[in-house]
Each structure stands twice: as structure tokens, then as C-alpha cells.
Amino acid sequence: MNFVTKKALPRRAFLRGAGSALIGLPLLESMIPALSAMSSTPANPVKRLGFVYIPNGVCQGPWWPKSGGPGDSKLELSPTLSPLAPFRDQVTVLRGLAHHQAEGLGDGDAEHTRAGSVWLNGVHPKLTEGADVRAGKTADQIAADQICKDTALTSLELALEPNYMVGNCNDGYSCVYMNTFVWKTATMPLPMENNPRVVFERLFGMGGTAAERLAEIRRNRSILDSVSEEMAGLQKSLGANDRVIVSEYLDSVREIEQRIRKAAARSDGGALPEVLERPAGIPESFEEHAKLMFDLQWLAYRTDVTRVITFQLAREFSNRSYPNIGVTDGHHTVSHHENTAAKQEKYAKINKYHMELFAYFLGKMQSTPDGDGSLLDHSMFLYGGGISDGNKHDHTNLPLLVAGGGAGSLKGGRYLEYPEATPMSNLLISLLDKAGVKLDKLGDSTGPLKIDGLSAL
């Protein structure tokens, strides 16, 4: 793309590098005139959707805020939710929502498997160990079909644990149901990527032959080095404010790339393979891995590469331990606390730690300008899981919260309590509606949640 003049830049402006590398640009002031002729303007920004899944339920007492009674009350953050304090005015906690289709319904006790597969579609999954899996198209994919028609990627599906489990994972259900919670169609589950290097390449279109990619790594070149000439031309064409935005953005890209390279070097023992399958870029530290994946999501939203992202912090049944926060027992193990104080304390620690990681991401979104607000102002994130109390394996009173401003469509700082067993699918319909996606029915929904700030009704 040529940047020799000071004409308005298109929102899809990018820097082209070697091979198929493309560096998308964040929203700049010089893009505003081009956007003014479109429906998406600083006053009417694009809306972004995200879905973050946590497994094994939550420790009930520390999770739920103090109740102000049925209905709408002011949000007083509980111990587990306390990391969200900086964003309290853009957080809504919801209670009373359920996924009845995650119950057995004659298909056994595979509560963990059904919990994830039902979460975004409200459809009872087919009991099978084979390839004939079936569930329902998920809300994220319904949204992506409509709001990501002009983005480079339709959606991103990410995770922190590998997706290679096969066979029977839980009481006759295929492991496919546990590897992902995203379904493109009723019979097409989408794999979730846990390698930051692969995600980075997907975002920036790195291609070429294996030999060319190997040569680039051996030269230890950044993807930014291949666009240096275009970058210089771009900076000359920009105003002072845009130059600062672009410089800070490119610094972020380089920093994230360097972190991935360091992780790759550690995982490879410092050696490069003769035949290049890009070295694994998964950090040894869970926290470093999680933050790196959140940073990549931030980059994707900032450059408008996609507007819909799903993220699995851990799969159901995950028995990961967290010695960095003093929990050496497995997550699934402590979720079956049997009402013992010691296990409940560890369980709550894990829940809060996951929330701290989510808060880290919200902080980056909040601090990033986007038109007349921030990325967080113009986004909606659903955070939660498909099991309520891990000790009971129940699917009522699911732990759920919505964060972000939804471009003015979401009113935060609230704790909303519904009649028990209200279908969670109703919430999904309302969120889709706020993203501009009209849907009459999803799974077992009975209609949108008729709540000011969440429902258009």
C-alpha cells in the first residue's frame, strides 16, 4: 500500500512485508474521513465480541456478590470478582441463568463434557464416541457470520490447553466435545489453537515456503523488519498523533513477537529444526502463556483483524495445579471440595487467579483508544462456564458476567438476579442483539432477557 500522500487512510490499511506478511494498522485519526462515509464511525464504532470459558464451576461463597434482592441492584464485588474493581462500572454479574440441555436427559453423568458443548448454543449434544458428533451452531459463529464479513479473519478460537485428546473422554462422549466449545455448524466443531506462534502468524499472514521461514528465523529478523521501508513512508504521511499511535502499536507487536521467540527457543532447547515446522511458541509458565494469548487477542481487536474471539482458559476436567499461587492440588480435584474448608479455599484461589488474568486483558482494552472511547467501551465479553458448583456438577445459577460497554448498549455496575432456571440462551440472544445480530431462537431460548441495558425490547 502506498502512503506517499496525506490522504485519508482506509480502515483496512496495512503494511505488506516479505512473503504474505501483512501488518494491519490500528484505528487512526487519518482514517476518520474515510470512515465517515461508512456506517462505522467514531460515534458509531464497530462492536467486538469475546467469550471466555472457565471450567469446573466456581466456589460459590466467594464468587457471588452481596444480594440486593431479586432484580437489578448495585454491584458490590465479591472476593473472587475483586480484580475487576477498575472496571466495575462496565461489569454486570448475572445470577439465575441455567443450561437445562447440559443435564443428562437420559445420556448419563457426563456433566463436564456437556457443560462446555452447550455453553454457547443451548443444544444437548449427541451421545457418541465416534466421528458423528452433533451439537448446535454457537452464538459466536452466528455473530461472526454477520459482523465479520469484511474482516481478515472470520473469528479466532483460542485455548491454553492442547486439543489433541481423542476417543471417549467422559461417559461415552467423544473428546471432541471437550476440546472446544465452538461449533461452526451442528456437525462442525472448530479446533481451538493454543500455540501463540501459530496465532501470531494467523494474525499477520506470515507465509512463504518452509525454507524461507527457516531463513527468516535464522536471521532472527522480526516481521517488522520486512516492512521497514513501507513503515517509514507511512510515518511521513501521518500527523503527529497518528505517528505516536503507530509507533506504540508497532512496539507492542515487536514485544509480543520477542516473547514468542523466547518461548520457542526454550521449547526447542535453543536449536532450530532443519525442516521448519515453526518452533512451538508455548511458554513454560501458565501465566506467561495466558497473558501472551490475551495480548494476541488485544492485537486482533485493535487492528480489526476479527471482531469475534473465543478463549478457553482451561478445558473441563482440567486438573492443572497452580503452584505460583500456592495451589499444588489439581483444579478438578479441589472443585470436588465436599464442603471442606481447605479445598474450598484452594478452589476459590484458582477462581480469583483466573479472574486476575481476565482483568489484565480488560486493562489493556480499557487503556487503548478507539474512536471516541476505548476498545473496552466498544466491546462485549461474556465470562463464565457451564457448571455452577463443581462439587455438585449442576448447571443452574451458572457463574456468568458481562464486561465492556457494548458501544453504549451495556449498562454496567450491576448485579442482576433472575428467576432460577432462566435459560442462559436468552442472554446469548440479547448479546447478539446488542452486536446488531437479530435472532429469534437459539437452542432452548424462550426470548431475549428483557433488561434495560441488555435487551433492545
BELBEL-V268534 format. One record per residue. N is the residue number from 0. RES is the residue in one small letter. BURIAL is 1 if it has 16 or more other C-alpha atoms within 10 Angstrom, else 0. Layout:
{{N & RES & BURIAL} {N & RES & BURIAL}}
//
This chain:
{{0 & m & 0} {1 & n & 0} {2 & f & 1} {3 & v & 0} {4 & t & 0} {5 & k & 0} {6 & k & 0} {7 & a & 1} {8 & l & 1} {9 & p & 1} {10 & r & 1} {11 & r & 1} {12 & a & 1} {13 & f & 1} {14 & l & 1} {15 & r & 1} {16 & g & 1} {17 & a & 1} {18 & g & 0} {19 & s & 0} {20 & a & 1} {21 & l & 1} {22 & i & 1} {23 & g & 1} {24 & l & 1} {25 & p & 1} {26 & l & 1} {27 & l & 1} {28 & e & 1} {29 & s & 1} {30 & m & 1} {31 & i & 1} {32 & p & 0} {33 & a & 0} {34 & l & 1} {35 & s & 0} {36 & a & 0} {37 & m & 0} {38 & s & 0} {39 & s & 0} {40 & t & 1} {41 & p & 1} {42 & a & 0} {43 & n & 1} {44 & p & 1} {45 & v & 1} {46 & k & 1} {47 & r & 1} {48 & l & 1} {49 & g & 1} {50 & f & 1} {51 & v & 1} {52 & y & 1} {53 & i & 1} {54 & p & 1} {55 & n & 1} {56 & g & 1} {57 & v & 1} {58 & c & 1} {59 & q & 1} {60 & g & 0} {61 & p & 1} {62 & w & 1} {63 & w & 1} {64 & p & 1} {65 & k & 0} {66 & s & 0} {67 & g & 0} {68 & g & 0} {69 & p & 0} {70 & g & 0} {71 & d & 1} {72 & s & 0} {73 & k & 1} {74 & l & 1} {75 & e & 1} {76 & l & 1} {77 & s & 1} {78 & p & 1} {79 & t & 1} {80 & l & 1} {81 & s & 1} {82 & p & 1} {83 & l & 1} {84 & a & 0} {85 & p & 0} {86 & f & 1} {87 & r & 1} {88 & d & 1} {89 & q & 1} {90 & v & 1} {91 & t & 1} {92 & v & 1} {93 & l & 1} {94 & r & 1} {95 & g & 1} {96 & l & 1} {97 & a & 1} {98 & h & 1} {99 & h & 1} {100 & q & 1} {101 & a & 1} {102 & e & 1} {103 & g & 0} {104 & l & 0} {105 & g & 0} {106 & d & 1} {107 & g & 0} {108 & d & 0} {109 & a & 1} {110 & e & 1} {111 & h & 1} {112 & t & 1} {113 & r & 1} {114 & a & 1} {115 & g & 1} {116 & s & 1} {117 & v & 1} {118 & w & 1} {119 & l & 1} {120 & n & 1} {121 & g & 1} {122 & v & 1} {123 & h & 1} {124 & p & 1} {125 & k & 1} {126 & l & 1} {127 & t & 1} {128 & e & 1} {129 & g & 0} {130 & a & 0} {131 & d & 0} {132 & v & 1} {133 & r & 1} {134 & a & 1} {135 & g & 1} {136 & k & 1} {137 & t & 1} {138 & a & 1} {139 & d & 1} {140 & q & 1} {141 & i & 1} {142 & a & 1} {143 & a & 1} {144 & d & 0} {145 & q & 0} {146 & i & 1} {147 & c & 1} {148 & k & 0} {149 & d & 0} {150 & t & 0} {151 & a & 1} {152 & l & 1} {153 & t & 1} {154 & s & 1} {155 & l & 1} {156 & e & 1} {157 & l & 1} {158 & a & 1} {159 & l & 1} {160 & e & 1} {161 & p & 0} {162 & n & 1} {163 & y & 0} {164 & m & 0} {165 & v & 0} {166 & g & 0} {167 & n & 0} {168 & c & 1} {169 & n & 1} {170 & d & 1} {171 & g & 1} {172 & y & 1} {173 & s & 1} {174 & c & 1} {175 & v & 1} {176 & y & 1} {177 & m & 1} {178 & n & 1} {179 & t & 1} {180 & f & 1} {181 & v & 1} {182 & w & 1} {183 & k & 1} {184 & t & 0} {185 & a & 0} {186 & t & 0} {187 & m & 0} {188 & p & 1} {189 & l & 1} {190 & p & 1} {191 & m & 1} {192 & e & 1} {193 & n & 1} {194 & n & 1} {195 & p & 1} {196 & r & 1} {197 & v & 1} {198 & v & 1} {199 & f & 1} {200 & e & 1} {201 & r & 1} {202 & l & 1} {203 & f & 1} {204 & g & 1} {205 & m & 1} {206 & g & 0} {207 & g & 0} {208 & t & 0} {209 & a & 0} {210 & a & 0} {211 & e & 0} {212 & r & 1} {213 & l & 1} {214 & a & 0} {215 & e & 0} {216 & i & 1} {217 & r & 0} {218 & r & 0} {219 & n & 0} {220 & r & 0} {221 & s & 0} {222 & i & 1} {223 & l & 1} {224 & d & 0} {225 & s & 1} {226 & v & 1} {227 & s & 0} {228 & e & 0} {229 & e & 1} {230 & m & 1} {231 & a & 0} {232 & g & 0} {233 & l & 1} {234 & q & 1} {235 & k & 0} {236 & s & 1} {237 & l & 1} {238 & g & 0} {239 & a & 0} {240 & n & 0} {241 & d & 1} {242 & r & 1} {243 & v & 0} {244 & i & 1} {245 & v & 1} {246 & s & 0} {247 & e & 0} {248 & y & 1} {249 & l & 1} {250 & d & 0} {251 & s & 0} {252 & v & 1} {253 & r & 1} {254 & e & 0} {255 & i & 1} {256 & e & 1} {257 & q & 0} {258 & r & 1} {259 & i & 1} {260 & r & 1} {261 & k & 0} {262 & a & 1} {263 & a & 1} {264 & a & 1} {265 & r & 1} {266 & s & 1} {267 & d & 0} {268 & g & 0} {269 & g & 0} {270 & a & 0} {271 & l & 1} {272 & p & 0} {273 & e & 0} {274 & v & 0} {275 & l & 0} {276 & e & 0} {277 & r & 1} {278 & p & 1} {279 & a & 1} {280 & g & 1} {281 & i & 1} {282 & p & 1} {283 & e & 0} {284 & s & 0} {285 & f & 1} {286 & e & 0} {287 & e & 0} {288 & h & 1} {289 & a & 1} {290 & k & 0} {291 & l & 1} {292 & m & 1} {293 & f & 1} {294 & d & 1} {295 & l & 1} {296 & q & 1} {297 & w & 1} {298 & l & 1} {299 & a & 1} {300 & y & 1} {301 & r & 1} {302 & t & 1} {303 & d & 1} {304 & v & 1} {305 & t & 1} {306 & r & 1} {307 & v & 1} {308 & i & 1} {309 & t & 1} {310 & f & 1} {311 & q & 1} {312 & l & 1} {313 & a & 1} {314 & r & 1} {315 & e & 1} {316 & f & 1} {317 & s & 1} {318 & n & 1} {319 & r & 1} {320 & s & 1} {321 & y & 1} {322 & p & 0} {323 & n & 0} {324 & i & 0} {325 & g & 0} {326 & v & 1} {327 & t & 0} {328 & d & 1} {329 & g & 1} {330 & h & 1} {331 & h & 1} {332 & t & 1} {333 & v & 1} {334 & s & 1} {335 & h & 1} {336 & h & 1} {337 & e & 0} {338 & n & 0} {339 & t & 0} {340 & a & 0} {341 & a & 0} {342 & k & 1} {343 & q & 1} {344 & e & 1} {345 & k & 1} {346 & y & 1} {347 & a & 1} {348 & k & 1} {349 & i & 1} {350 & n & 1} {351 & k & 1} {352 & y & 1} {353 & h & 1} {354 & m & 1} {355 & e & 1} {356 & l & 1} {357 & f & 1} {358 & a & 1} {359 & y & 1} {360 & f & 1} {361 & l & 1} {362 & g & 0} {363 & k & 1} {364 & m & 1} {365 & q & 1} {366 & s & 0} {367 & t & 1} {368 & p & 1} {369 & d & 1} {370 & g & 1} {371 & d & 0} {372 & g & 1} {373 & s & 1} {374 & l & 1} {375 & l & 1} {376 & d & 1} {377 & h & 1} {378 & s & 1} {379 & m & 1} {380 & f & 1} {381 & l & 1} {382 & y & 1} {383 & g & 1} {384 & g & 1} {385 & g & 1} {386 & i & 1} {387 & s & 1} {388 & d & 1} {389 & g & 1} {390 & n & 1} {391 & k & 0} {392 & h & 1} {393 & d & 1} {394 & h & 1} {395 & t & 1} {396 & n & 1} {397 & l & 1} {398 & p & 1} {399 & l & 1} {400 & l & 1} {401 & v & 1} {402 & a & 1} {403 & g & 1} {404 & g & 1} {405 & g & 1} {406 & a & 1} {407 & g & 0} {408 & s & 1} {409 & l & 1} {410 & k & 1} {411 & g & 1} {412 & g & 1} {413 & r & 1} {414 & y & 1} {415 & l & 1} {416 & e & 1} {417 & y & 1} {418 & p & 0} {419 & e & 0} {420 & a & 1} {421 & t & 1} {422 & p & 1} {423 & m & 1} {424 & s & 1} {425 & n & 1} {426 & l & 1} {427 & l & 1} {428 & i & 1} {429 & s & 1} {430 & l & 1} {431 & l & 1} {432 & d & 1} {433 & k & 1} {434 & a & 1} {435 & g & 0} {436 & v & 1} {437 & k & 0} {438 & l & 1} {439 & d & 0} {440 & k & 0} {441 & l & 1} {442 & g & 1} {443 & d & 1} {444 & s & 1} {445 & t & 0} {446 & g & 1} {447 & p & 1} {448 & l & 1} {449 & k & 0} {450 & i & 0} {451 & d & 0} {452 & g & 1} {453 & l & 1} {454 & s & 1} {455 & a & 0} {456 & l & 0}}
//
